[in-house]
């Protein structure tokens, strides 16, 4: 997750208000209908995330994206199959109410129950100044996705994040929680410099796996947040200044 990135323009500067619609606007699709082999592991519907409880706005484990983003994701998924991988998504469209919940959590310095799993070396007081938490997220525009790759041989293996005990996200493979994905050097949503996409602090196998994901995504029109190996946004996204708030259901 991800670092939750701050939008380049505020809603007032953009002249737009967040959409508070009960249903997705035209142009949003369930990515699973476009990418049939997509593994959907939406962590924010569970308590196994950096907040430690289900996040408001996530009523169902569905990956909603704008149609151009879903089509581009299929392009990347198709490119990964010959390399022996399928795609797993952790987060797709994110309602603004979920972002607001992250902000409230970030301001509550008493709540540290998930520190050892997700930010073991980061002082919670620094989450805003280090841009791990912000008031706007590209996910709310519908064309950003948090994802990883899974070896084809493991694509049918079940993993229930709500049924496992989480371990430190910045520990080595075998010590941290194993969700069946390729070894990227950290877990998802790890607030650490180890999560920087091109860091030299992880080993060659981990850098290679990150490069495989990055190559497929860049080749299909996405760009990466360099602070998070899992975070990609579609170039030319259809709603570049709109932050939606309809629930995922």
N, C-alpha and C positions, 0 to 999 in steps of 0.2 A: 504495500500500500504504500509500500506505498509511502512515499511522502505525499501528503495532501497539498497540492500546489496552489498557490495564490493566482487567481485570474489576472491577466494583464490589465484589464479594465474593470472598474467597478460597475455595478448595474446602473448607477446614476449616470456615470460618464457614458455608458453605452446607450442610454436612453431606453433601456429595457427593464421590465420587471420580471421576477421569476414566475414561471408558470405554475399555478396551483390547480392542476387539472386532475380529475379522478381517473382519467384514462390517458395512456400515452398519446401524444399528438401523432398525426399522420407522419409516417416516415420512420417510426421506431418499430423494431421487430424483435422477436425472440431469436437470439443468435443460434440457438440449437436447431431451429428450423432451416437455417441457411448452412450451418456446419454440422452435419449429422453425427460425426464422430467426436464432437466437442464434449469434453469432460467438464461438468459444471459443479464447482465446489465453492459455493458462495458463503464465505466465512462469516459475513455479517448477519446472517440469519441465525447464527448460533452464538453461544457465549465464548467460543474459542477464538477470540480476537483481542487486540491490544486494550480494549475497553473492559472486556470480561463479562459482557452481557449482550444479548441480541440488540441490534441497532435499529432505532425508529426508522420506518419507511421500507424496511426489508420484510415483506410479508410472505414471500415465497422465494425459493432458490432458483431464480431465473436470471439469465443474462440478457438484459435488454440493451440494444444498441441502435443507433441510427442505421438505416439500411446500407448507406455507403460504407460505414464502419464494419458492419457484419459481412458485407461482400468482400471487403479487403481482408478481413480475418479469415474468410474461407480461402482466399488466395494464399495467405501465409500457411494455413493448415495443409493445403494441397502441396505446397513446396516442401513441407517438413516430412511428409509421408515417405518419400524416397530416402530420406536420411534416417528413417527408423523411429520417428516420433509423431505423437498426436499432441493436440493442444489442450491444456487445462486452464480454465479461467477461475480467478478468485473474486474478481469484482468487475462490474461493467458499468452501466448507468447507475449513478448514485443520487438519490433525492437530496435536495438541499436540507431537508430536515435531518438527514443523517449527518451531513457536514456540521450542522448546528450542534448536534449531539456530541460530535468529536470535540468541538470548541469548548462546550460546557465541561466535558471530561478533562480537557487539557488545563482548564483553569482551576480545577479542584485538586489541589496539591495533596490533599489527604488520601485520595484514592490512588494507591500505588500497587494494587494487588496483582497486576500483570507485568510489573516491572522486570522481574527476573526472566520472563519469557520473551518480551518484545523490546525492551530498552534497558538492558542490564548495565550498560556503561554510560547512559545519558541521564542527566539530572532532569526530572520532569519540568522544572522551572525554565528550562532552555528549549522546550519543544516548539514554542512559537518563534523564538529568535533564530532557531536553527531550521525553520520552515518545515518541520515535520507536521505541524498543525497549522491550518489557515482557514479563513472564513469563506473561501470559495475554492471549489475543486473542479478541474477539467472533467472529471467523471460526470458531473451534473449537466454537462452539455451533450452527453450521450455518445461521444465518439472516442472515449478513452477506455482502455481495458488493462486490467492487471492479470498477468498470465504467466504460465511456465510451459515446459514441454515434458512429456511423459513417454518413456520407451514404449513402442507398440506392444511389446510382450507383456506390459503391465497395464494396458489400457482398460482391461476388464476387471482388474483387481479393485475390490471395494475399499474405500477409506471413509470413515465417518469421523469428521473432526470433533464432533460432540462427544465421542466415546473414547477419546484418547487423552492421556495426560501430556500436556504441552511441556516442552523443555526449551532451554535457552536457544533463541533463534540464531545466535552468532557462534554457537559451538560447532564443532566439526561433524561431518556426516557420521552417523552411527551414534552420536551423542545427542544431537538435536532430533526433534520430531520428524519422522520419515513419512511423507504422504504419498510415496510411490513415484514422485517426479524425479527428473534428472537432477544431479547434484549441482546446485548453483552457488554453493559456498555459504549461503544463509537461507533461512526460511523466509516465507512471504511476510511482509509488513515488519521487517526487522529494522528498527531505528538505529542504524550503525553505518559507519563509513565503509564497512565490509560490503554493504549493499550497493555501493557505487558501481555502476556497470563495468567500468574499465579499471577498477582498482587492481593493483598488483599484490594486494594483501591476500588474495585467494590463490589457490594452486592452478596449474595449467589445465587440468581436466575441467575445473569449474569455469575458468575463463573461456575454454573451448565451448562448453555448453551455452554460456551466455552469448557467445559469438554466433552460434547456430540460430538461437532465437532472434537475435538482433538482425542477422542477415535476412531471415525470412520476413520479418516484420518491415524492415526498411525497404526490402524489395517489393513490398505490396502497399507502400504509401504511408507507413507509420513512422513517427519519430519517437525516440526514447527520452525519458527523463533521466539524465545521467546519474542522478542520485539514487535511482531505484531500478535495478535490473529487470523488474517485472512490469514496469509502467510504460505504456505506449499510447500515443494519441495520433489520430488520423490527420494527415496534412489536408488542408482544404475542407475541414469539417463543416457540416451544413449549418450548425448553430454556434458560431464562434463566440458569441457574446450573450447567450441566453443560458440561464441556470434553472433547470426544471426542478419541480418538487412533487410530481406525481409518485405514488408508492410503487414499489416493485411487487407485483402480485400476479 
